[in-house]
């Protein structure tokens, strides 16, 4: 079936509920007052947020939670000479340049999917692999049985355009979409993922003049797109949502310094991965596990996740690739240095188990949107698993049975 509807999705990375104020983003605020605006319950996840958004299922189902997991990277294991080259890149005293050098080297030697830029020590790099092996837009990117939004679109002959431009090219991408609105050449589904606020938040902090300027630019883009939709009278539905907020970093915790003082050693006795808000460990012996746990328990900036917490975050049925124990830091604390940054400490961070803000969704439409599959209660927050079904429903597209959204339990009358 080909959709008779047109939907634009604006995915504003790192737009916090705290930003939704008339003086900060008048266009977004006006839309939130005129149409349906929902809080979204934040997720304690990294790559798992994207997987949940695009499949409508939790990490326990997708098996995608962290960006990198324990497991030999076959590509790097088959090319041991790359470790020597990447070891040289490790000596570069600038995170941005280090990321770019790694990316160029891996692309030159044919690695297809690289993932988020990282600073994993070169000597350990081959022992970790990206949880996701190919982009979400690729066919069966998670599994042959778990369908993404893009798999469903292809099966139902729904044309789509997924746009995730480099931050410096966001305005060019926005102009292209606006032109397609006026020219009536846009596909059935357009997803525009804007990542500039995430970069600004990490580099400068969420409560800075740089962030305010960034929000204004995004708000201008929202205003321009909504104006184009109104003037074109195409009946286009607009969804605006964010994936997480951003907390100011008030304290740094040096896990590397803690473990370097122990009698056990990385590689020989255990492996660890230092995400920005959690440290994950895999052990080769029980003595290493006991010593690491004892060491971490002395630091009150975080705690080791317990079974009940893992169930709450929908990560209790993950495989061991994600870690045998997970030490999660408190909101406002950042692990630094970590396996993404060595030289430039972050000023803002997300990915906390209990953040102080949340993402949002705004559904923009003139009049009621007929929904045959879902029912929305404006008094209750949405969940990340709700995003895919809402998009598909606006397209009049069947929703896969795999979707775990509770909205599907009470069909719209």
C-alpha positions in Angstrom: 0.0 0.0 0.0 1.2 3.5 -0.8 0.4 6.2 1.8 -1.8 9.1 0.8 -0.4 11.0 3.8 2.7 13.1 4.0 4.6 13.3 7.3 7.6 15.3 8.4 9.5 14.2 11.5 11.9 16.7 13.1 14.2 14.7 15.5 15.9 17.4 17.6 18.7 15.7 19.3 19.2 16.8 23.0 16.3 19.2 23.2 15.4 19.3 26.9 12.0 19.9 28.3 13.7 22.7 30.2 14.2 24.7 27.0 10.5 24.8 26.0 9.9 28.5 27.0 8.4 31.3 25.0 11.5 33.6 25.4 13.9 30.9 24.3 12.1 29.2 21.4 8.9 31.1 20.5 8.0 28.9 17.5 8.3 25.6 19.3 6.6 27.1 22.3 3.7 28.3 20.2 3.3 24.9 18.6 3.3 23.2 22.0 0.5 25.5 23.2 -1.6 25.1 20.0 -1.2 21.4 19.5 -0.6 18.3 21.5 2.6 18.3 23.5 3.8 15.4 25.5 6.7 14.7 27.8 8.6 11.5 26.9 9.9 9.4 29.7 13.7 9.4 29.4 15.6 6.2 28.7 18.8 5.1 30.3 20.5 4.0 27.1 22.9 5.1 24.4 22.6 3.4 21.0 19.5 1.7 22.5 17.5 4.9 22.3 17.8 4.9 18.5 17.0 1.2 18.3 13.9 1.7 20.5 12.7 4.7 18.5 13.0 2.9 15.1 11.6 -0.5 16.2 9.1 0.4 18.9 10.7 -2.2 21.2 12.9 -2.0 24.3 16.6 -3.0 24.6 15.7 -6.4 26.0 14.2 -7.1 22.6 16.6 -5.4 20.3 19.7 -6.4 22.4 21.0 -2.9 21.6 21.7 -0.7 24.6 25.3 0.6 24.7 27.2 1.9 21.6 30.1 -0.6 22.0 30.0 -4.1 23.4 32.5 -6.7 24.3 33.4 -9.0 21.4 36.2 -9.3 18.9 35.9 -6.9 15.9 36.5 -9.3 13.1 37.5 -6.5 10.7 40.3 -5.3 13.0 41.4 -8.8 14.1 42.0 -9.6 10.4 44.1 -6.5 10.0 46.5 -6.3 12.9 48.6 -3.7 11.1 45.8 -1.2 11.8 46.5 -1.3 15.5 50.0 0.1 14.9 48.5 2.9 12.7 45.8 3.7 15.2 48.3 3.7 18.1 50.0 6.6 16.4 46.7 8.4 16.2 46.4 7.9 20.0 49.2 10.3 20.5 47.3 13.2 19.0 46.5 15.6 21.8 43.1 16.6 20.4 39.9 14.5 20.6 38.3 16.0 17.5 41.4 15.4 15.4 41.8 11.9 16.9 38.2 11.0 16.0 38.6 12.3 12.4 41.9 10.5 11.9 40.5 7.2 13.1 37.4 7.6 10.9 39.5 8.4 7.8 41.9 5.5 8.4 39.1 3.0 8.9 37.2 4.2 5.9 40.3 4.1 3.7 40.8 0.5 4.6 37.2 -0.4 3.9 35.4 -0.6 7.2 31.7 -0.1 6.4 30.1 0.9 9.7 32.2 2.7 12.3 29.7 4.1 14.8 30.1 7.0 17.2 33.7 8.5 17.2 35.7 7.0 20.0 38.9 7.1 21.9 39.2 3.5 22.9 42.9 2.7 23.5 44.2 1.3 20.2 45.6 -1.8 22.0 42.1 -2.8 23.2 40.1 -1.6 20.1 39.9 -5.0 18.5 38.2 -6.4 21.6 35.1 -4.2 21.2 32.6 -4.0 18.4 29.7 -1.7 17.7 26.4 -3.0 18.9 24.8 -1.9 15.7 26.5 -3.3 12.6 24.8 -1.1 9.9 22.7 2.0 9.7 19.0 1.9 10.8 17.9 2.7 7.2 19.5 -0.5 5.9 17.4 -3.6 5.4 17.1 -5.9 8.4 19.7 -3.8 10.3 18.9 -5.4 13.6 17.6 -8.8 12.6 15.7 -10.6 9.9 12.6 -10.8 12.1 12.6 -7.4 14.0 11.5 -4.7 11.6 12.5 -1.1 11.8 10.4 1.9 10.7 12.3 1.8 7.4 11.7 -1.9 6.8 8.0 -1.3 7.3 8.0 1.7 4.9 9.7 -0.3 2.2 7.3 -3.2 2.6 4.3 -0.8 2.2 5.8 1.2 -0.7 6.0 4.3 1.5 8.7 6.6 0.1 11.0 8.2 2.6 14.0 10.4 3.0 16.2 10.2 6.1 18.4 13.2 6.6 21.0 13.5 9.3 23.4 16.2 8.1 26.7 17.3 9.6 25.9 20.1 12.1 27.5 22.7 9.8 25.2 21.7 6.9 21.9 21.6 8.8 20.6 24.8 7.3 21.3 23.5 3.8 19.3 20.3 4.6 16.4 22.4 6.0 16.3 24.6 2.9 16.1 21.5 0.7 13.2 20.1 2.7 11.4 23.5 2.6 11.8 23.6 -1.2 10.4 20.1 -1.5 7.3 21.2 0.4 6.7 24.1 -1.9 7.5 22.1 -5.0 5.3 19.2 -3.8 8.2 16.8 -4.4 8.6 15.5 -0.9 8.3 11.8 -0.2 5.6 10.3 2.0 7.9 10.4 5.0 10.8 12.8 5.8 12.9 12.4 8.9 15.2 15.2 9.7 17.7 14.5 12.5 19.3 17.6 13.8 22.3 17.0 16.1 23.7 20.5 16.7 22.3 20.9 20.2 23.9 17.7 21.3 27.3 18.9 20.2 26.8 22.3 21.8 25.6 20.8 25.0 28.7 18.5 25.3 31.2 21.2 24.4 29.8 24.2 26.2 27.1 23.0 28.6 23.3 23.2 28.5 22.8 26.6 30.2 25.2 28.7 28.1 24.9 31.5 25.6 26.1 29.0 22.9 23.2 26.7 23.7 20.7 29.6 23.6 22.0 30.6 20.2 21.8 27.0 19.0 18.2 26.7 20.2 17.3 29.9 18.4 18.7 28.5 15.1 16.7 25.3 15.6 13.6 27.3 16.5 14.0 29.4 13.3 14.1 26.2 11.3 10.9 25.0 13.0 9.3 28.3 12.2 10.4 28.2 8.5 9.2 24.6 8.0 5.8 25.2 9.7 5.3 28.3 7.6 6.1 26.3 4.4 3.6 23.6 5.4 0.9 26.3 6.1 1.5 28.2 2.8 1.6 25.0 0.7 -1.7 23.7 2.1 -0.5 20.2 1.4 -2.1 18.7 4.6 1.4 17.7 5.8 1.5 16.3 9.3 4.5 17.4 11.4 6.0 15.6 14.4 8.7 17.1 16.5 10.5 15.1 19.2 13.7 14.8 21.1 15.6 11.8 22.4 17.1 13.1 25.6 17.9 16.3 27.4 21.3 17.5 28.7 22.6 18.0 32.3 25.4 20.4 33.2 28.5 18.5 34.4 29.4 19.5 38.0 32.0 16.8 38.8 34.3 14.4 37.1 35.2 10.9 38.2 38.5 9.4 37.0 37.8 5.6 36.8 41.2 5.1 35.0 43.0 6.5 38.0 41.0 4.3 40.4 41.7 1.0 38.5 45.3 1.8 37.9 46.0 1.7 41.6 44.7 -1.9 41.9 46.7 -5.2 41.7 44.6 -6.4 38.7 45.2 -5.1 35.2 43.2 -4.4 32.2 43.5 -7.0 29.5 45.0 -9.7 31.7 42.4 -9.8 34.4 39.4 -7.9 33.0 38.2 -5.6 30.3 36.3 -2.4 30.9 34.6 0.2 28.7 34.3 3.7 30.0 31.1 5.3 28.7 30.6 8.9 29.8 28.0 8.1 32.5 28.8 4.4 33.2 31.7 2.0 33.4 31.1 -1.6 32.3 33.3 -4.5 33.2 34.0 -8.1 32.0 36.1 -10.3 34.2 38.6 -13.1 33.5 38.7 -14.3 37.2 36.8 -13.9 40.4 39.6 -12.0 42.2 39.5 -9.2 39.6 35.7 -8.9 40.0 35.9 -8.7 43.8 38.7 -6.1 43.7 36.9 -3.9 41.1 33.6 -4.0 43.0 35.3 -3.2 46.3 37.2 -0.2 44.7 34.1 1.2 43.1 32.0 0.9 46.2 34.1 3.5 47.9 33.0 6.3 45.5 29.6 7.8 46.2 29.3 9.6 42.8 27.5 6.5 41.5 26.6 2.9 42.2 26.6 -0.6 40.6 23.3 -1.4 39.1 21.2 -4.0 40.8 18.9 -6.5 39.2 15.7 -4.5 40.0 17.1 -1.4 38.3 18.1 -3.3 35.2 14.5 -4.6 34.9 13.2 -1.0 35.3 15.4 0.1 32.4 14.5 -2.9 30.3 18.1 -4.2 30.2 17.8 -7.2 32.5 17.7 -9.7 29.6 20.6 -8.4 27.7 23.5 -10.8 26.8 26.9 -10.5 28.6 28.3 -8.4 25.7 27.1 -5.3 27.5 28.9 -5.9 30.7 29.0 -8.2 33.8 28.6 -5.3 36.1 27.7 -1.7 35.3 28.7 1.3 37.5 26.3 4.2 36.8 27.2 7.7 37.9 24.7 10.2 39.3 23.2 13.0 37.3 25.8 15.8 36.8 28.8 13.5 37.2 30.8 12.5 34.1 33.5 9.8 33.8 36.5 11.5 32.5 38.7 10.6 30.7 36.5 8.0 29.1 36.6 6.0 25.8 35.2 9.0 23.9 37.2 11.9 25.3 40.8 12.1 26.7 41.7 15.8 26.3 38.5 17.8 26.3 36.2 17.2 29.3 32.5 17.5 28.5 30.6 20.5 29.9 27.2 18.8 29.5 26.2 15.2 29.5 23.2 12.9 29.0 22.6 9.1 29.4 22.0 9.1 33.1 19.9 6.5 34.9 17.9 9.3 36.7 18.2 12.6 34.7 16.8 15.9 35.9 15.0 16.6 32.6 13.2 14.8 29.8 12.6 14.8 26.1 9.3 15.9 24.5 7.1 15.3 21.5 4.8 17.8 19.7 2.2 16.5 17.3 1.2 19.3 14.9 -2.0 19.1 12.9 -5.0 21.2 12.0 -7.9 19.5 13.6 -8.0 16.0 15.0 -5.8 13.4 13.4 -7.8 10.2 12.7 -6.1 7.3 14.4 -7.3 3.8 13.8 -4.6 2.0 15.8 -3.6 4.1 18.8 -5.1 6.3 21.5 -3.2 9.1 23.1 -3.8 10.5 26.6 -2.5 14.1 26.8 -2.2 13.8 30.6 0.3 10.9 30.5 3.9 10.9 29.2 4.9 9.0 26.2 7.6 6.4 26.0 10.3 5.9 23.3 8.5 2.8 22.1 5.5 4.9 21.2 7.3 7.0 18.5 7.4 4.5 15.7 3.7 3.5 16.0 2.6 7.1 16.1 4.6 7.8 12.9 3.2 4.7 11.1 -0.3 5.5 12.2 -0.2 9.0 10.8 0.9 7.4 7.5 -2.1 5.0 7.6 0.5 2.2 7.7 0.1 -1.1 9.5 1.9 -1.3 12.8 4.1 -4.5 13.3 3.0 -6.9 16.0 6.5 -6.6 17.4 5.9 -3.1 18.6 5.6 -3.0 22.4 3.8 0.3 22.8 1.0 0.3 25.4 -0.9 2.7 23.1 -1.8 -0.3 21.0 -3.7 -1.9 23.8 -6.6 0.5 23.6 -7.6 1.1 20.0 -8.8 4.6 19.1 -12.5 4.8 18.8 
